C-alpha cells in the first residue's frame, strides 16, 4: 500500500488510521494498530493548540503518531529512543564507510591488508585535519591509488604475480 501523506487531512478517520498503520508497519513499529494517534487542532490563539486522542491511551507506549493541522503525519517519541536511532544510523554509516574502504584496498591487491589499512587511515586522518572535510566526502579509491604510488611495496604488482600479458588484456586490466 502506497502512503500519500499529504492526503491524510481529506481522508475519513478510519482511512487515516489505516494509512498510519501502514507507515508504522514500514517503520517496524511493534503492534502498529495499537499505537496512540493524536490530532492537532487549532486552539484559542496562536500559542495554543488542542490535542485530540483519536486512538489509544495517553499511557500507551511510544511512538505516538500525530496528525498536524495540515494533515501531515509526525512521529512523537522519547529523546532516549531518538538517541538510539541516531546512534544506529551513525554506526551504520561507519560500517558502510569501512566496507567501501575495504573494497578500495582489496581492489589494489595489498600484500598485507592490515598494513595498508593502517597507512590509509593515517593518511586519511592527515588529509581530513588539513582540509576540514568529512570522511564520507573523500574518494577512497583515489586515496588508496595515491598510497599505492607512494608505497608500491605494500601492494602486489601484476608482473610480480607472473600473469601472462594475454590474460591481463583478456581480463580488461
C-alpha positions in Angstrom: 0.0 0.0 0.0 1.5 3.3 -1.1 1.1 6.0 1.5 0.3 9.6 0.4 1.0 11.6 3.5 -0.4 14.9 2.0 -3.9 13.5 1.7 -4.4 12.4 5.3 -6.4 15.6 6.0 -9.0 14.8 3.4 -9.4 11.1 4.4 -12.1 9.7 6.7 -10.9 8.8 10.2 -10.8 5.0 9.6 -8.7 5.5 6.4 -6.3 7.9 8.2 -5.8 5.1 10.8 -5.1 2.5 8.1 -2.6 4.8 6.4 -0.9 5.5 9.7 -0.8 1.8 10.5 0.8 1.2 7.1 3.5 3.8 7.9 4.0 2.2 11.3 4.5 -1.2 9.8 7.0 0.2 7.3 8.9 1.7 10.3 8.9 -1.7 12.0 6.8 -0.4 15.0 5.5 -3.4 17.0 1.7 -3.6 17.2 1.1 -0.7 14.8 -2.7 -0.8 15.2 -2.4 -0.2 18.9 -0.2 2.9 18.8 -1.8 6.1 20.0 -2.8 8.6 17.3 -3.3 12.2 18.1 -4.7 15.1 16.1 -3.6 18.7 16.5 -6.4 21.2 16.1 -6.5 25.0 16.4 -6.6 26.4 19.8 -7.9 29.7 21.2 -4.9 31.6 19.9 -1.6 31.2 18.0 0.2 30.0 21.1 -2.2 27.3 22.0 -3.3 24.1 20.2 -5.6 21.3 21.1 -4.5 17.7 21.1 -7.3 15.2 20.5 -6.6 11.5 21.1 -8.0 9.6 18.1 -6.9 6.2 19.2 -5.2 4.5 22.1 -4.4 5.9 25.5 -2.2 8.7 26.9 -0.4 5.9 28.8 0.4 3.8 25.8 4.0 3.2 24.8 5.7 5.3 22.2 5.9 6.1 19.4 2.8 8.2 19.1 1.6 9.3 15.7 0.4 12.9 15.4 -1.6 14.4 12.5 -1.0 18.2 12.3 -3.5 20.8 11.2 -2.3 20.4 7.6 -2.8 16.6 7.6 0.9 15.8 7.8 1.9 12.8 9.8 4.5 13.2 12.5 6.0 10.7 15.0 6.4 11.6 18.6 9.0 9.7 20.5 11.2 10.0 23.6 14.6 11.6 23.4 16.1 8.3 24.5 14.6 6.5 21.5 15.8 9.2 19.2 19.3 8.9 20.6 19.2 5.2 19.9 18.1 5.8 16.3 20.8 8.4 15.8 23.5 6.0 17.3 22.2 3.2 15.0 22.5 5.5 11.9 25.9 6.6 12.9 27.1 3.0 13.4 25.6 2.0 10.1 27.4 4.9 8.4 30.7 3.8 9.9 30.1 0.3 8.7 29.3 1.5 5.2 32.5 3.6 5.2 34.6 0.6 6.4 33.1 -1.6 3.7 33.9 1.0 1.0 37.4 1.3 2.3 37.9 -2.4 2.4 36.8 -2.7 -1.3 39.0 0.1 -2.4 42.0 -1.5 -0.7 41.3 -5.0 -1.9 40.9 -3.8 -5.5 44.6 -2.7 -5.4 45.9 -6.1 -4.3 47.5 -5.4 -1.0 50.4 -7.6 0.2 49.2 -7.2 3.8 45.7 -5.8 4.1 46.1 -4.5 7.7 49.4 -2.7 6.9 47.6 -0.9 4.0 44.6 -0.2 6.2 46.9 1.4 8.8 48.6 3.6 6.2 45.3 4.6 4.6 43.8 5.6 8.0 46.9 7.6 8.9 46.8 9.4 5.5 43.0 9.9 5.8 43.3 11.5 9.2 46.1 13.8 8.0 44.0 14.9 5.0 40.9 15.4 7.0 42.7 17.5 9.5 44.2 19.7 6.8 41.1 20.1 4.7 38.3 20.1 7.3 36.3 17.7 5.1 34.3 14.7 6.4 35.5 11.2 5.8 32.4 10.4 3.7 33.4 13.1 1.2 36.8 11.5 0.4 37.2 9.5 -2.7 38.6 6.3 -1.2 39.7 4.7 -4.5 41.8 7.7 -5.3 43.3 7.8 -1.8 44.3 4.1 -2.0 45.7 4.6 -5.5 47.7 7.6 -4.2 49.1 5.4 -1.4 49.9 2.7 -3.9 52.0 5.1 -5.9 53.8 6.4 -2.7 54.3 2.9 -1.2 54.3 0.3 -4.1 55.9 -2.2 -1.7 52.6 -2.5 0.1 50.9 -3.9 -3.0 51.3 -6.7 -5.4 52.1 -5.9 -9.0 50.5 -7.9 -11.7 54.1 -8.5 -13.0 55.0 -9.9 -9.6 52.2 -12.4 -9.9 53.6 -13.7 -13.2 50.3 -13.3 -15.1 50.6 -13.6 -18.8 50.1 -10.4 -20.8 47.3 -12.0 -22.8 45.5 -12.9 -19.6 45.8 -9.3 -18.5 44.4 -8.0 -21.8 41.5 -10.5 -21.7 40.6 -9.5 -18.2 40.5 -5.9 -19.2 43.2 -4.8 -16.8 
